[in-house]
Amino acid sequence: MIRDLKSLDLNLLVTLEALLRRESVTEAARELGRSQSAVSHALKRLREAFDDELLVRAGRGMARTRRADQLQEPLREALGRLEQVVASGGQFTPEKSRTVFEIAAYDYAQFVLLPSLIEKLQRRAPGVGLKARSLGAGQPMRSLLAGDVDMALTLGLPEEVPGSLYRRDLFQIQTGIVTRQIHRVSRLVSHLTGMMVQRNKAIVGANAFAHEAGIHQDGVLKERSTYEIMRPQDIGVESGELVLGKHSGRHAFLHHLDRMGIRLSEAELDRAYKR
């Protein structure tokens, strides 16, 4: 149990903030750039320090305890204020600065935004340097926390960000894409170009909404969102497909019978399924 702040390694609080926000040792370790075993060891020390489990098993993941819920927001605010104190060693003077800032952004964002940014820097902060790197498929939050980049221009970070990071929404953009035309347009492009759409192609492939495994079919029939992040109708497909095969279960078999208008008793269903 914590009796004196001097007895606590303050680095543990940074780990605790990530753990409480992520509710996952693996995700917290990835964000902090540390090994999973190191974060697990830190969690053990934190549990001893706070005399509380902090995170407990909940299904396939973890969940905060009541004590952890009470700690989360005050801890985030405290670390944010501490970060500001550390960062306020001297006043930033753009005209005199010789700092080199590194920005991570998608290629398109670099093409659109960097020219005007460079122009403004030349006028207001001629000594400031700028490095740009491609954001690629990496995780910008990890790079920011590790200090690898100073700013990331993204299409949206998670809603919850650490108190040590500053976030600002620059643009409010709506795409206006009519998703219900995706499937039709894909087939049209395939017809015009003579390029066949692979069956396993994400979203528009023939197997995108097809399920054969019994456990998948049962899950889709009970709650489709368990295995599908979107509905077939969202892209212009009437419905998904449950492929009746050797891996299918009773649920899918009964579903196909219902679609054909066949009604069987339990005994008849058992005999038909066993065949």
C-alpha positions in Angstrom: 0.0 0.0 0.0 1.4 3.5 -0.9 2.2 5.5 2.2 4.6 8.0 0.6 5.0 9.2 -2.9 8.8 8.9 -2.5 8.3 5.1 -2.2 6.8 4.8 -5.7 8.6 4.8 -9.0 6.9 7.5 -10.9 7.5 5.7 -14.2 5.0 3.1 -13.0 2.3 5.8 -13.1 2.9 6.2 -16.9 2.5 2.5 -17.3 -0.6 2.5 -15.1 -2.2 5.2 -17.2 -1.7 3.2 -20.4 -2.9 0.0 -18.7 -6.1 1.6 -17.5 -6.8 3.2 -20.8 -6.1 0.1 -22.9 -7.3 -2.5 -20.5 -4.7 -4.8 -22.0 -1.2 -5.6 -21.0 -0.3 -6.4 -24.7 -1.7 -3.2 -26.0 -0.2 -1.1 -23.3 3.2 -2.7 -23.9 2.9 -2.0 -27.6 2.0 1.6 -27.0 4.9 2.1 -24.5 7.4 0.3 -26.7 8.2 -2.2 -23.9 8.0 -5.9 -23.7 4.9 -7.6 -22.5 6.7 -9.3 -19.6 8.1 -5.9 -18.4 4.6 -4.4 -18.3 3.2 -7.5 -16.6 5.9 -7.1 -13.9 5.0 -3.4 -13.6 1.3 -4.3 -13.2 2.3 -6.7 -10.3 4.2 -3.9 -8.6 1.3 -1.5 -9.1 -1.2 -4.0 -7.6 1.0 -4.3 -4.5 1.4 -0.5 -4.3 -2.3 0.2 -4.6 -3.4 -2.9 -2.7 -5.9 -3.6 -5.5 -6.1 -5.8 -8.6 -6.6 -2.8 -10.8 -7.3 -5.0 -13.9 -9.2 -8.3 -13.7 -10.1 -10.9 -16.2 -13.4 -10.3 -18.1 -14.2 -12.8 -20.8 -11.3 -12.8 -23.3 -10.0 -9.4 -22.1 -9.5 -7.4 -19.0 -11.6 -4.8 -17.1 -10.8 -2.1 -14.6 -11.8 -2.5 -11.0 -13.8 0.1 -9.2 -10.6 1.5 -7.7 -9.0 1.7 -11.1 -12.0 3.6 -12.4 -11.5 6.1 -9.6 -7.8 6.5 -10.5 -8.1 6.8 -14.2 -9.1 10.4 -14.8 -7.1 12.0 -11.9 -4.1 10.1 -13.1 -4.5 11.2 -16.7 -4.9 14.9 -15.7 -1.9 14.7 -13.3 0.4 13.2 -15.9 -0.8 15.8 -18.4 0.1 18.7 -16.0 3.5 17.1 -15.2 4.2 16.8 -18.9 3.5 20.5 -19.3 5.8 21.4 -16.4 8.6 19.3 -18.0 8.1 20.8 -21.4 8.0 24.4 -20.2 11.7 24.7 -19.5 12.0 27.7 -21.8 9.7 29.8 -23.9 9.6 28.8 -27.6 10.6 31.7 -29.8 9.9 30.8 -33.5 12.1 33.5 -34.9 15.2 32.3 -33.0 14.5 28.5 -32.8 16.8 26.1 -34.6 14.7 23.0 -33.8 14.2 20.3 -36.3 10.6 18.9 -36.1 9.7 15.5 -37.6 6.2 15.0 -39.0 4.6 11.7 -39.9 1.8 11.9 -42.4 0.2 10.0 -45.3 1.6 10.8 -48.7 -1.5 12.7 -49.7 -1.4 14.8 -46.6 2.2 15.7 -47.2 1.4 16.7 -50.8 -1.6 18.9 -49.7 -0.4 20.4 -46.5 3.4 20.6 -46.4 4.0 23.3 -49.1 1.9 25.9 -47.3 3.4 24.9 -43.9 7.0 25.3 -45.3 6.1 28.7 -46.8 4.8 29.9 -43.4 7.9 28.5 -41.6 10.2 30.4 -44.0 8.5 33.6 -43.1 7.9 33.2 -39.4 10.6 30.7 -38.3 13.4 30.6 -40.9 15.7 28.6 -38.6 13.3 25.8 -37.9 13.9 22.6 -39.8 11.3 20.1 -41.0 11.5 16.4 -41.7 8.6 14.4 -43.1 8.2 10.7 -43.0 5.5 8.5 -44.4 3.0 7.3 -41.9 2.5 4.0 -43.7 0.7 1.3 -41.8 2.4 2.1 -38.5 0.7 3.2 -35.3 1.2 7.0 -34.9 0.5 7.0 -31.2 3.4 4.7 -30.5 5.8 6.9 -32.5 4.6 10.0 -30.7 4.9 8.5 -27.2 8.4 7.2 -28.1 9.4 10.6 -29.3 10.3 9.3 -32.8 8.1 12.0 -34.3 6.8 15.4 -33.0 3.5 15.4 -34.9 1.3 13.0 -36.8 -1.2 14.0 -39.4 -3.7 11.1 -39.5 -7.2 10.3 -40.5 -8.2 10.0 -36.9 -6.5 8.8 -33.7 -8.5 6.8 -31.1 -10.9 8.9 -29.1 -8.9 8.4 -25.9 -5.3 9.6 -26.1 -2.8 9.8 -23.3 -2.7 13.1 -21.3 0.9 13.6 -22.5 -0.3 14.0 -26.1 -2.1 17.0 -27.6 -4.8 16.4 -30.2 -6.6 18.8 -32.5 -9.1 18.1 -35.2 -8.0 20.1 -38.3 -10.7 19.2 -40.8 -14.3 17.9 -40.8 -14.5 15.9 -44.0 -17.3 13.7 -45.3 -16.7 11.4 -48.2 -20.2 11.2 -49.6 -19.5 7.6 -50.9 -22.7 5.7 -51.7 -21.5 2.4 -50.3 -24.6 0.5 -51.7 -23.1 0.9 -55.2 -19.7 -0.7 -54.3 -20.6 -4.2 -55.4 -22.2 -3.1 -58.6 -19.3 -0.8 -59.5 -16.8 -3.6 -58.8 -18.6 -6.0 -61.1 -18.8 -3.3 -63.8 -15.0 -2.6 -63.6 -14.4 -6.3 -63.7 -16.5 -6.6 -66.9 -14.9 -3.6 -68.6 -11.3 -4.5 -67.8 -11.6 -8.3 -68.1 -10.0 -8.7 -64.7 -11.8 -11.3 -62.5 -12.5 -10.4 -58.9 -10.8 -13.0 -56.7 -13.3 -14.9 -54.6 -11.4 -14.2 -51.4 -11.1 -10.4 -52.2 -12.2 -8.4 -49.1 -15.6 -6.8 -49.3 -16.4 -7.4 -53.0 -15.2 -11.0 -53.4 -17.7 -13.8 -53.6 -16.5 -15.3 -50.3 -16.6 -12.0 -48.4 -19.9 -12.8 -46.8 -19.9 -16.6 -47.2 -19.4 -18.9 -44.3 -18.9 -22.7 -44.2 -17.5 -23.5 -40.8 -20.2 -24.6 -38.4 -19.2 -22.3 -35.6 -19.1 -19.3 -37.9 -22.5 -20.2 -39.4 -24.0 -20.5 -35.9 -22.5 -17.2 -34.8 -23.8 -15.4 -37.9 -27.3 -16.7 -37.5 -27.3 -15.7 -33.8 -25.6 -12.3 -34.2 -24.2 -11.4 -37.6 -21.9 -8.7 -36.3 -19.9 -11.3 -34.4 -18.2 -12.3 -37.7 -19.0 -9.5 -40.1 -18.1 -5.8 -39.5 -20.6 -4.7 -42.1 -23.9 -6.0 -43.6 -23.9 -7.3 -47.2 -26.7 -4.8 -47.9 -24.3 -2.0 -47.1 -22.4 -2.7 -50.3 -25.3 -3.6 -52.4 -25.5 -7.4 -51.9 -28.9 -8.8 -51.0 -27.6 -11.2 -48.4 -24.7 -13.3 -47.2 -24.3 -17.0 -48.0 -24.2 -20.0 -45.6 -22.4 -22.7 -47.6 -23.9 -26.1 -46.7 -21.1 -28.6 -46.5 -19.4 -31.2 -44.4 -18.4 -28.5 -41.8 -21.9 -27.1 -41.4 -23.8 -27.6 -38.1 -27.4 -28.2 -37.3 -28.2 -24.5 -37.1 -27.2 -23.9 -40.7 -28.9 -27.1 -41.8 -32.2 -26.0 -40.2 -31.8 -22.5 -41.7 -31.6 -23.9 -45.2 -34.6 -26.1 -44.6 -36.6 -23.1 -43.4 -35.7 -21.1 -46.5 -37.0 -24.0 -48.6 -40.2 -24.1 -46.6 -39.5 -27.5 -45.2 -40.7 -28.1 -41.6 -39.4 -31.2 -39.7 -40.0 -32.5 -36.2 -37.0 -32.8 -33.9 -36.7 -36.6 -34.6 -37.0 -36.0 -38.4 -34.4 -33.3 -38.2 -32.0 -35.5 -36.3 -32.3 -38.3 -38.9 -32.0 -35.9 -41.8 -28.9 -34.2 -40.3 -27.2 -37.5 -39.6 -27.5 -38.5 -43.2 
